[in-house]
């Protein structure tokens, strides 16, 4: 099935540009494929990406998989 991935990037401040934070999406998707979450990270399986950025007490990312 196709899905969309939603990323909520938590940062301690607003210093870094969004594209500098979200570049890590490639590594996250590759890890999801390696762990068997998806057979591949191409558009056949992942049809969309959504990014949000919030200021928080620590650095981390929340990933939600939304089936289409």
N, C-alpha and C positions, 0 to 999 in steps of 0.2 A: 504494500500500500504506500501511497505517497503521503508525505507529511510536511509540516512546516516546523522549523525550529525557532523558538523564542529564547533570546539571550538577555538576561538582566545582569549587567556588569556593575558590580559594587566597587567603588573606589573611595579612598579616604578624602580625596579632594577633586577639584576640576582641572588640575594642571594638564593632564594628557588629553590630546584630541581623541575623539571617538574612534577614528580609524586606527590610531595607534593602540588603542585598547582592544578593539574588535579583530585585529589581525590574528589573534589566537584562535579564532573560529576554525581555521584550517586544522590546527593541531587537535582541537576538541573533536571535530568530525572524524579525523583519521583514527583517533582513539576509540570512538564509538564503533567504527568499522572493525578495528582490531579486536574489540570485546564482543563482537557479534550482534550489536544492536541493529545495524544495517548491513546488508550484503555489500553495499557500495555507497559512496557519498555523492554520487552524481544526481542529476535532476530527475532521474527516473524514480528515485526514492525520496530525495529532499528537494521539495519544490519551492521553498521559500525560507527566508531568514528575516527575523525581526529583532532589532536591537533596542534596548533601553539602558540608560546610564543613570545610576543613582549615587549620591554621596552617602557613605556609610562609615562605620568604625574600622572596617578591615577591607582587604582586597579579596574578592571572590566572584564567581559567576554562577548564576542559576540557569539551568537549561531545561526548557519544557518542550516536549514533543507533542505536537498537535496533529492528529490524523486528519486527512482531508477526505 
